[in-house]
Amino acid sequence: MNKYEIMFVVRPDMEEAEIKKTAEEMKKVLENGHATFVEEKSMGQRELAYEIKKFKTGYYFLYIVETNSDVVNEFDRVVRINEKVIRHLIVKVED
């Protein structure tokens, strides 16, 4: 099992309940793959370094998980087709 840092940014033009629901949906993808959560952090609304899809801010979420690459690949696939997520980044952490 490898350790991964997964960060994603959710659109700011939605209601707070919908933003939390989107984060929970992304978490469920990892849980369904039996990922072990080391850390889970909601970083709130922050200003983006540059405009993404005409948005200047976004809601940041960070998950640090231990899992295999198949689960991470599935997360990557799901997050790419989710229009509520405007950007994501997956980094493999070397111990």
C-alpha positions in Angstrom: 0.0 0.0 0.0 1.2 3.4 -0.9 0.5 6.8 0.6 -1.1 9.5 -1.5 -2.1 13.2 -1.0 -5.2 14.0 -2.9 -6.3 17.6 -3.2 -9.3 18.9 -5.1 -11.1 22.2 -5.5 -14.9 22.4 -5.7 -16.8 25.2 -7.5 -17.7 28.1 -5.2 -21.1 28.9 -6.8 -23.0 26.1 -5.1 -24.8 25.9 -1.7 -22.7 24.8 1.3 -24.7 21.6 1.6 -24.0 20.7 -2.0 -20.3 21.5 -1.6 -20.1 19.1 1.4 -22.1 16.5 -0.5 -19.6 16.6 -3.4 -16.7 16.2 -1.0 -18.5 13.2 0.6 -19.0 11.6 -2.9 -15.3 11.9 -3.6 -14.5 10.4 -0.2 -16.9 7.5 -0.8 -15.0 6.6 -4.0 -11.9 6.1 -1.9 -13.8 4.3 0.9 -15.3 1.9 -1.6 -11.8 0.9 -2.6 -10.9 0.3 1.1 -8.5 3.2 1.3 -7.2 4.0 4.8 -7.6 7.7 5.7 -4.5 9.1 7.4 -5.8 12.7 7.4 -8.9 14.5 6.1 -9.0 18.3 5.9 -11.5 20.8 4.6 -9.5 23.9 3.9 -12.4 26.2 3.2 -12.8 28.8 0.4 -9.6 30.2 -0.9 -8.6 32.4 -3.8 -7.1 30.6 -6.8 -3.8 31.7 -8.2 -5.5 32.1 -11.6 -9.0 31.8 -13.0 -10.2 28.3 -13.6 -13.4 28.0 -15.6 -14.2 31.7 -14.8 -13.9 31.1 -11.0 -11.6 33.1 -8.9 -12.1 31.1 -5.7 -12.9 27.5 -4.8 -13.4 25.2 -1.8 -10.3 23.1 -1.1 -10.3 19.6 0.3 -7.3 17.5 1.2 -7.2 13.7 1.8 -4.1 11.8 2.8 -4.8 8.1 2.2 -3.0 4.7 2.1 -4.2 2.6 -0.7 -3.2 0.9 -4.0 -2.9 2.5 -7.4 -6.2 1.0 -8.7 -8.2 3.0 -6.2 -6.4 6.2 -7.0 -6.9 5.6 -10.7 -10.7 5.1 -10.1 -10.8 8.3 -8.0 -9.0 10.1 -10.9 -11.5 8.8 -13.4 -14.5 9.8 -11.3 -13.2 13.3 -10.4 -12.5 14.1 -14.0 -16.1 13.5 -15.0 -17.6 15.4 -12.0 -18.4 18.9 -13.2 -18.5 20.2 -9.6 -14.8 19.7 -9.2 -12.8 22.3 -11.1 -9.3 21.0 -10.3 -7.6 18.1 -8.6 -4.1 16.9 -7.8 -2.9 13.4 -6.7 0.7 13.0 -5.4 2.3 9.8 -4.3 4.2 10.4 -1.0 7.5 8.7 -0.7 8.3 7.5 2.8 
